[in-house]
Amino acid sequence: MSDSSQSPSIELRDITLALGGRVILENLSLSIPAGKVTAVMGPSGAGKTTIMRLITGQLQPDSGEVQVGDVRVDRLKSRELKEFRRQLGVLLQNGALFTDLTCFDNVALPLREHTDLSEPLIRRLVLLKLQAVGLRGAAELYPREMSGGMNRRVAMARAMALDPDVMLYDEPFAGLDPISLGVSLRLIRDVNQALATTSVVITHDVDEVAELADFCCIISDRRIVAAGTPAELAASEHDLVRQFMNGLPDGPVAFHYPAPDMARDLLATDSSR
Protein backbone atom coordinates (compact mmCIF):
# COMPACT_ATOMS: atom_id res chain seq x y z
CA MET A 1 0.00 0.00 0.00
CA SER A 2 1.26 3.43 -0.82
CA ASP A 3 1.58 6.30 1.62
CA SER A 4 -1.96 7.58 2.12
CA SER A 5 -1.13 10.44 4.49
CA GLN A 6 -2.65 12.95 2.03
CA SER A 7 -6.01 11.16 1.84
CA PRO A 8 -8.13 8.80 3.95
CA SER A 9 -6.49 5.43 4.38
CA ILE A 10 -9.77 3.58 3.86
CA GLU A 11 -12.71 4.73 1.78
CA LEU A 12 -16.08 3.15 1.13
CA ARG A 13 -17.86 5.01 -1.67
CA ASP A 14 -21.60 4.68 -2.37
CA ILE A 15 -21.73 1.12 -1.06
CA THR A 16 -24.92 -0.89 -1.48
CA LEU A 17 -24.99 -4.48 -0.26
CA ALA A 18 -27.87 -6.94 0.14
CA LEU A 19 -27.63 -10.31 1.86
CA GLY A 20 -30.38 -12.92 1.73
CA GLY A 21 -32.70 -10.47 0.02
CA ARG A 22 -32.25 -7.85 2.77
CA VAL A 23 -30.47 -4.57 2.08
CA ILE A 24 -27.78 -4.18 4.75
CA LEU A 25 -26.07 -1.03 3.45
CA GLU A 26 -27.45 1.47 0.93
CA ASN A 27 -25.44 4.23 -0.75
CA LEU A 28 -23.12 4.30 2.26
CA SER A 29 -19.95 6.39 2.08
CA LEU A 30 -17.31 6.43 4.79
CA SER A 31 -13.79 7.89 4.95
CA ILE A 32 -11.46 6.47 7.61
CA PRO A 33 -8.38 8.65 8.22
CA ALA A 34 -4.89 7.20 8.03
CA GLY A 35 -2.91 6.56 11.20
CA LYS A 36 -5.86 7.12 13.54
CA VAL A 37 -8.18 4.98 15.64
CA THR A 38 -11.68 5.04 14.17
CA ALA A 39 -14.67 3.57 15.99
CA VAL A 40 -17.57 2.24 13.92
CA MET A 41 -20.66 2.17 16.14
CA GLY A 42 -24.37 1.55 15.82
CA PRO A 43 -27.29 -0.55 17.05
CA SER A 44 -27.11 -4.35 16.82
CA GLY A 45 -27.66 -5.55 13.27
CA ALA A 46 -26.90 -2.15 11.73
CA GLY A 47 -24.06 -3.48 9.58
CA LYS A 48 -20.94 -2.71 11.62
CA THR A 49 -19.27 -6.08 11.07
CA THR A 50 -20.34 -5.92 7.41
CA ILE A 51 -18.10 -2.85 7.08
CA MET A 52 -15.15 -4.90 8.33
CA ARG A 53 -15.92 -7.76 5.94
CA LEU A 54 -16.00 -5.33 3.03
CA ILE A 55 -12.58 -3.95 4.01
CA THR A 56 -11.08 -7.45 4.19
CA GLY A 57 -12.68 -8.53 0.91
CA GLN A 58 -14.82 -11.23 2.53
CA LEU A 59 -17.88 -9.53 1.02
CA GLN A 60 -18.23 -7.80 -2.33
CA PRO A 61 -20.62 -4.83 -2.62
CA ASP A 62 -23.47 -4.97 -5.12
CA SER A 63 -22.38 -1.48 -6.12
CA GLY A 64 -19.80 1.05 -4.97
CA GLU A 65 -16.06 0.99 -4.25
CA VAL A 66 -13.87 -0.20 -1.37
CA GLN A 67 -10.44 1.42 -1.34
CA VAL A 68 -7.59 0.74 1.13
CA GLY A 69 -4.58 2.91 0.36
CA ASP A 70 -4.13 2.56 -3.40
CA VAL A 71 -5.86 -0.85 -3.55
CA ARG A 72 -9.39 -1.30 -4.92
CA VAL A 73 -10.35 -4.20 -2.69
CA ASP A 74 -13.63 -4.98 -4.46
CA ARG A 75 -11.73 -5.68 -7.71
CA LEU A 76 -9.12 -8.07 -6.31
CA LYS A 77 -8.92 -11.63 -7.60
CA SER A 78 -8.23 -14.59 -5.32
CA ARG A 79 -4.41 -14.47 -5.38
CA GLU A 80 -4.32 -10.67 -5.15
CA LEU A 81 -6.74 -10.75 -2.24
CA LYS A 82 -4.56 -13.22 -0.36
CA GLU A 83 -1.54 -10.94 -0.80
CA PHE A 84 -3.56 -7.89 0.24
CA ARG A 85 -4.73 -9.55 3.45
CA ARG A 86 -1.14 -9.87 4.63
CA GLN A 87 -1.32 -6.11 5.21
CA LEU A 88 -4.30 -6.50 7.56
CA GLY A 89 -4.41 -7.54 11.19
CA VAL A 90 -7.82 -8.81 12.31
CA LEU A 91 -8.91 -9.42 15.90
CA LEU A 92 -12.18 -11.34 16.01
CA GLN A 93 -14.57 -11.06 18.94
CA ASN A 94 -13.79 -14.50 20.35
CA GLY A 95 -10.06 -14.37 19.57
CA ALA A 96 -10.31 -17.48 17.34
CA LEU A 97 -7.11 -19.04 18.66
CA PHE A 98 -6.27 -22.60 17.67
CA THR A 99 -6.95 -24.58 20.82
CA ASP A 100 -4.41 -27.31 20.10
CA LEU A 101 -1.56 -24.81 19.66
CA THR A 102 0.33 -23.00 22.39
CA CYS A 103 0.23 -19.22 22.61
CA PHE A 104 3.68 -19.15 21.02
CA ASP A 105 2.61 -21.29 18.07
CA ASN A 106 -0.60 -19.32 17.57
CA VAL A 107 1.39 -16.11 17.19
CA ALA A 108 4.07 -17.81 15.09
CA LEU A 109 1.52 -19.21 12.63
CA PRO A 110 1.24 -16.19 10.27
CA LEU A 111 5.02 -15.78 10.28
CA ARG A 112 5.51 -19.43 9.34
CA GLU A 113 2.76 -19.32 6.72
CA HIS A 114 3.59 -16.05 5.00
CA THR A 115 7.35 -15.53 5.39
CA ASP A 116 10.61 -17.40 4.84
CA LEU A 117 12.09 -16.29 8.15
CA SER A 118 14.27 -18.70 10.10
CA GLU A 119 12.91 -20.30 13.27
CA PRO A 120 15.37 -18.39 15.52
CA LEU A 121 14.15 -15.09 14.04
CA ILE A 122 10.51 -16.16 14.29
CA ARG A 123 11.07 -17.03 17.95
CA ARG A 124 12.52 -13.58 18.60
CA LEU A 125 9.61 -11.84 16.86
CA VAL A 126 6.95 -13.94 18.60
CA LEU A 127 8.42 -13.24 22.03
CA LEU A 128 8.52 -9.52 21.22
CA LYS A 129 4.84 -9.55 20.24
CA LEU A 130 3.88 -11.49 23.36
CA GLN A 131 5.93 -9.09 25.46
CA ALA A 132 4.01 -6.20 23.91
CA VAL A 133 0.71 -7.65 25.18
CA GLY A 134 2.18 -8.63 28.56
CA LEU A 135 2.09 -12.40 27.98
CA ARG A 136 5.64 -13.48 27.17
CA GLY A 137 5.52 -15.62 30.32
CA ALA A 138 2.48 -17.46 28.94
CA ALA A 139 4.16 -18.47 25.68
CA GLU A 140 3.90 -22.23 26.35
CA LEU A 141 0.35 -22.18 27.71
CA TYR A 142 -2.64 -23.38 25.70
CA PRO A 143 -5.76 -21.22 25.22
CA ARG A 144 -7.76 -23.46 27.58
CA GLU A 145 -5.29 -22.67 30.36
CA MET A 146 -5.92 -18.90 30.18
CA SER A 147 -8.77 -16.48 30.79
CA GLY A 148 -10.86 -14.98 28.01
CA GLY A 149 -9.07 -11.65 28.36
CA MET A 150 -5.67 -13.31 28.07
CA ASN A 151 -6.80 -15.20 24.98
CA ARG A 152 -7.89 -11.91 23.42
CA ARG A 153 -4.44 -10.44 24.08
CA VAL A 154 -2.70 -13.42 22.47
CA ALA A 155 -5.01 -12.98 19.49
CA MET A 156 -3.93 -9.35 19.30
CA ALA A 157 -0.27 -10.41 19.31
CA ARG A 158 -1.04 -12.79 16.43
CA ALA A 159 -2.94 -10.08 14.53
CA MET A 160 0.07 -7.76 14.62
CA ALA A 161 2.66 -10.47 13.93
CA LEU A 162 3.27 -9.25 10.38
CA ASP A 163 3.29 -5.54 11.35
CA PRO A 164 0.13 -4.77 9.34
CA ASP A 165 -0.78 -1.40 7.85
CA VAL A 166 -4.37 -1.75 9.08
CA MET A 167 -5.71 -3.27 12.31
CA LEU A 168 -9.36 -4.30 12.49
CA TYR A 169 -11.01 -5.08 15.84
CA ASP A 170 -14.47 -6.70 16.00
CA GLU A 171 -16.14 -5.94 19.36
CA PRO A 172 -12.82 -6.12 21.27
CA PHE A 173 -14.42 -5.27 24.65
CA ALA A 174 -17.29 -7.77 24.65
CA GLY A 175 -17.40 -9.86 27.81
CA LEU A 176 -14.26 -8.41 29.38
CA ASP A 177 -13.94 -7.58 33.07
CA PRO A 178 -12.98 -3.97 33.90
CA ILE A 179 -9.26 -4.74 34.26
CA SER A 180 -9.06 -6.67 30.96
CA LEU A 181 -11.08 -3.93 29.29
CA GLY A 182 -8.68 -1.26 30.49
CA VAL A 183 -5.72 -3.31 29.28
CA SER A 184 -7.36 -3.76 25.86
CA LEU A 185 -8.00 -0.03 25.54
CA ARG A 186 -4.38 0.75 26.28
CA LEU A 187 -3.11 -1.96 23.93
CA ILE A 188 -5.14 -0.72 20.98
CA ARG A 189 -3.81 2.81 21.48
CA ASP A 190 -0.24 1.59 22.01
CA VAL A 191 -0.31 -0.66 18.93
CA ASN A 192 -1.75 2.14 16.83
CA GLN A 193 1.02 4.51 17.88
CA ALA A 194 3.91 2.03 17.85
CA LEU A 195 3.13 0.54 14.43
CA ALA A 196 1.68 3.75 12.90
CA THR A 197 -1.31 1.72 11.76
CA THR A 198 -4.81 2.72 10.79
CA SER A 199 -7.09 1.08 13.35
CA VAL A 200 -10.80 0.36 12.92
CA VAL A 201 -12.73 -0.70 16.02
CA ILE A 202 -16.22 -2.19 15.60
CA THR A 203 -17.98 -1.53 18.89
CA HIS A 204 -21.14 -0.40 20.67
CA ASP A 205 -19.32 0.49 23.90
CA VAL A 206 -19.91 4.23 23.99
CA ASP A 207 -18.08 4.83 27.28
CA GLU A 208 -14.83 3.41 25.88
CA VAL A 209 -14.99 5.32 22.59
CA ALA A 210 -14.28 8.70 24.19
CA GLU A 211 -11.02 7.36 25.62
CA LEU A 212 -10.00 5.33 22.59
CA ALA A 213 -11.05 6.87 19.29
CA ASP A 214 -9.77 9.84 17.33
CA PHE A 215 -12.74 9.63 14.97
CA CYS A 216 -16.03 7.73 15.07
CA CYS A 217 -19.17 7.16 13.08
CA ILE A 218 -22.62 5.73 13.75
CA ILE A 219 -24.39 3.41 11.31
CA SER A 220 -28.17 3.05 11.33
CA ASP A 221 -30.88 2.43 8.75
CA ARG A 222 -28.27 1.19 6.22
CA ARG A 223 -26.19 4.38 6.20
CA ILE A 224 -23.86 6.65 8.16
CA VAL A 225 -26.03 8.96 10.25
CA ALA A 226 -23.20 10.83 12.01
CA ALA A 227 -19.42 11.08 11.98
CA GLY A 228 -16.87 13.14 13.87
CA THR A 229 -14.80 13.17 17.03
CA PRO A 230 -16.25 11.54 20.17
CA ALA A 231 -16.84 15.01 21.62
CA GLU A 232 -18.74 16.11 18.51
CA LEU A 233 -21.02 13.07 18.63
CA ALA A 234 -21.60 13.52 22.37
CA ALA A 235 -22.79 17.09 21.69
CA SER A 236 -24.98 16.13 18.72
CA GLU A 237 -28.68 17.06 18.72
CA HIS A 238 -29.51 14.33 16.19
CA ASP A 239 -32.25 12.18 17.78
CA LEU A 240 -30.69 8.82 16.93
CA VAL A 241 -27.19 9.93 17.93
CA ARG A 242 -28.48 11.21 21.28
CA GLN A 243 -30.39 7.96 21.87
CA PHE A 244 -27.36 5.82 21.08
CA MET A 245 -24.72 7.88 22.89
CA ASN A 246 -26.89 8.16 26.03
CA GLY A 247 -28.34 4.65 25.97
CA LEU A 248 -31.94 5.90 25.91
CA PRO A 249 -34.70 3.25 25.56
CA ASP A 250 -37.00 5.58 23.61
CA GLY A 251 -36.07 7.12 20.29
CA PRO A 252 -35.72 6.35 16.56
CA VAL A 253 -34.41 2.84 17.32
CA ALA A 254 -37.51 1.07 18.63
CA PHE A 255 -37.45 -1.58 21.34
CA HIS A 256 -40.16 -3.65 19.60
CA TYR A 257 -39.54 -5.37 16.27
CA PRO A 258 -42.30 -4.29 13.82
CA ALA A 259 -45.42 -6.43 14.41
CA PRO A 260 -49.16 -6.34 13.76
CA ASP A 261 -51.47 -4.79 16.32
CA MET A 262 -51.55 -6.96 19.47
CA ALA A 263 -55.37 -7.22 19.40
CA ARG A 264 -55.26 -8.56 15.84
CA ASP A 265 -52.60 -11.13 16.78
CA LEU A 266 -54.68 -12.30 19.77
CA LEU A 267 -57.82 -12.50 17.64
CA ALA A 268 -55.99 -14.65 15.09
CA THR A 269 -54.81 -16.92 17.91
CA ASP A 270 -58.34 -17.33 19.30
CA SER A 271 -59.83 -18.08 15.89
CA SER A 272 -57.25 -20.82 15.22
CA ARG A 273 -58.39 -22.88 18.22
DABELNOR-V804063 format. One record per backbone hydrogen bond with DSSP energy under -0.5 kcal/mol. NH is the residue of the N-H (numbers start at 1). CO is the residue of the C=O. E is the energy in kcal/mol with one decimal. If there is no record, write none. Layout:
nh: [NH;NH]
co: [CO;CO]
e: [E;E]
This chain:
nh: [7;9;10;11;12;13;13;14;15;16;17;19;22;24;24;25;26;28;30;32;32;33;36;38;38;39;40;41;41;43;46;51;52;53;54;55;56;57;58;59;62;63;65;67;68;69;71;72;73;73;74;75;76;81;82;83;84;85;86;86;87;88;89;91;92;95;96;99;101;103;104;106;107;108;109;111;112;113;114;115;122;123;124;125;126;127;128;129;130;131;132;133;134;135;138;139;141;143;145;146;151;152;153;154;155;156;157;158;159;160;161;163;165;166;167;168;169;170;171;171;174;176;181;182;183;184;185;186;187;188;189;190;191;192;193;194;195;196;197;198;199;199;200;201;202;202;203;203;206;208;209;210;211;212;213;214;215;216;217;218;219;220;223;225;225;226;228;233;234;235;236;242;243;244;245;246;247;247;248;254;265;266;267;268;269;270;271;272;273]
co: [4;32;32;67;30;11;65;12;28;63;25;22;19;17;22;17;222;15;12;10;30;31;33;36;199;215;201;39;217;219;43;47;48;49;50;51;52;54;53;53;16;16;13;11;71;9;68;70;66;71;66;72;73;77;78;79;80;81;82;83;84;85;166;168;90;92;94;97;98;141;139;102;103;104;105;107;108;109;110;111;118;119;120;121;122;123;124;125;126;127;128;129;131;130;135;136;138;101;142;143;147;148;149;150;151;152;153;154;155;156;158;160;87;87;198;89;200;91;169;202;171;173;177;178;179;180;181;182;183;184;185;186;187;188;189;190;191;192;192;165;36;197;167;38;169;200;40;201;204;205;205;206;208;208;209;37;37;228;39;226;41;223;220;218;223;218;216;229;230;231;233;238;239;240;241;242;243;244;243;252;261;262;263;264;265;266;267;268;270]
e: [-1.6;-0.9;-2.0;-3.0;-2.7;-0.5;-2.7;-0.6;-3.3;-2.1;-2.5;-2.8;-1.9;-2.6;-0.6;-1.7;-2.8;-2.7;-2.5;-3.2;-0.5;-0.6;-1.0;-0.6;-3.1;-2.4;-2.8;-0.6;-2.9;-0.6;-1.8;-1.5;-1.2;-2.2;-1.8;-1.9;-2.1;-0.6;-1.6;-1.7;-2.0;-1.5;-1.9;-3.1;-2.5;-3.2;-2.2;-0.5;-1.7;-1.2;-0.8;-1.6;-1.5;-3.0;-1.9;-1.8;-2.5;-2.3;-0.5;-1.0;-2.1;-1.5;-2.8;-3.1;-0.6;-1.4;-0.7;-0.7;-1.6;-2.5;-2.9;-2.3;-2.1;-2.2;-1.3;-0.5;-2.5;-2.4;-2.3;-1.2;-2.5;-2.8;-1.8;-2.4;-2.9;-2.3;-1.8;-2.3;-2.6;-2.2;-1.9;-1.1;-1.3;-3.1;-1.3;-1.4;-1.8;-0.7;-2.2;-1.7;-2.3;-2.0;-1.6;-2.2;-2.4;-1.6;-2.1;-2.3;-2.3;-1.7;-1.5;-1.7;-1.4;-1.8;-2.4;-3.4;-3.0;-2.8;-0.8;-2.4;-1.2;-1.7;-2.8;-2.2;-2.3;-2.5;-2.5;-2.1;-2.5;-2.5;-1.9;-2.9;-3.2;-2.1;-2.1;-3.1;-2.5;-0.6;-0.9;-2.2;-2.6;-0.6;-2.8;-3.1;-3.5;-0.6;-2.2;-0.6;-1.4;-0.6;-1.2;-1.0;-0.6;-1.8;-2.5;-2.7;-1.8;-2.8;-2.2;-2.4;-2.9;-2.5;-1.4;-2.6;-0.6;-1.0;-2.5;-2.2;-2.3;-1.3;-1.2;-2.9;-2.3;-2.6;-3.0;-1.8;-0.6;-0.7;-2.2;-0.9;-2.0;-2.6;-2.3;-2.1;-1.8;-2.4;-2.2;-0.9;-1.1]
